[in-house]
């Protein structure tokens, strides 16, 4: 199941809708709704997503969560031309490991990426020395100024 499929099912169930009713709202076949929820089909077009938002009258929070689930459910993406050799090597290792990563590995890589993003953000503001690691080893927080 994809994050999009999970969220679509959650939205449908939260409104007590059958898959047929959801299909009518989306303007698609009921079998397609089932396949989307189970992650057997790719995310539908932006037009279909927009229909879901309008027809179900999603809140801003629900819309943000829906679009996020769409983005993270994309099975393919383009690598930037500006990648370094080290980044290519990392992507290669990651690609070979997908489907077999432990929760701990995911947390460590996620925290490392978050730290890098924080450092870049602070460096742009001239505050690169303002990072500290909190008592919780899986959390990184900026120092208060």
N, C-alpha and C positions, 0 to 999 in steps of 0.2 A: 504494500500500500504506500502511496506517495503522501507527502504532507498535504498536497492539494486535495487528494481523494479523502483523506481523513477529515480535513476541514469542511469539505463539501458535504460529507455525510453528517458531520456535527451540525452544520447549519440546517440541513434538511430535517434532521431529527428534532432540533430545538424548536422548529416550527410545526412539528407533528405532520410532516408531509410524507406521502408515499413517493417512491421513485417515479412513478407515472406522473404525479403532480409536479414534481421537480422538473421532469423532462418537458412538460407543457410550459412551465415558466421559462426554461432555458431555450425552448424552441428546438429540442433535439429528441432523439429516440430514447425510450426508457432503458433499452439495453445499453445505450451509450452512458447513461447515468451510472448504471451498475458497474460498467467497465471503468469509468472514471474513479468511482469510489474505491474500487479494488486495485487501482493503479495499473490497469492493463491498457489504458489509453493515455495519450499525451494530453496535456492541458488544452482546453478548448481556446478558441480565438478570444481576443479582447472584447469583441462584440458580444459574445455569449456571456463572458464574465460581467460585462456592464449590464446585461439584462438581469442577471442574478442580483446584482447590487440594487438595481431599480425596483424590480418586482418584489424582492424580499425586504425592501426598505432597510438595508443594512446601516447600522450606525457607523460613524467614522472609525471607531475601533475595529468593528467587524470588517469594514472595507480594507483597512490597513492589514489586518491579519489574512484576509483572503488574497490580496495582492502579494503579500510576503510568501504565502504558501505556493502561489503560482511561480514566483521567482525561484524559490529553492527547489521546486519540483522539476525544473528544466533538466532533461537528461544529457543535453549536449550544450557546449559553449565554446566560444573561440578564445584561444590563448592570445594575449597581446603580443605584438611584434617586438615590444621592448623588453621581453623577458631575458634574464641572464641565463647562462649555462647552469648555474646552481639552481635556479628556479625550474628549469626544464628537468633537471635530475630529481628534484623534489616531487614535481608533478608525476614523473614516471613512477617513483616509489609509491606515491599515494595511489595512483591508478591501479597498481598491482595489488595493493592492500585493501581496496574498497570492498566492502562486504564482509571483511574479516577483522575490522578494527574493534578493539575493546573500548568500553566507556572511558577508561583511564587514558587511553591514547587520544581519543577525541577531545577530552577535557584539556590535556596538555597542549595539543596542537591549537585548539581554540584559544586558550589563554595566551599562548605565544603570539598568535596572530593579533589578538586584542592588544597585547603589550606593544607590538610593533606599530599598530594604528595609533595608540595613545602617544607613543614617542614621536611619531611623525606629526601628529596634531600639535603637541607641545613644542616641537622644534620650530614649527611654522610661527608660533607665538613667542619664540625665544625663551621657552621654559623647559628645555630638555632635562634639566637636573631636578625636576620637581616630581619624579615618580618614586614610589616606594611600594614594597610588597607588604600587604597587611598580614595579620596573624594567621589568616586562613590562606594556606599555600596555593589555593586555586583562584585567588582574587588579587587583582592588582588595582591600586587606586592612586589617584593623584594626591600629592601632599596639599594640605590647605595652606593658602598663602596668608 
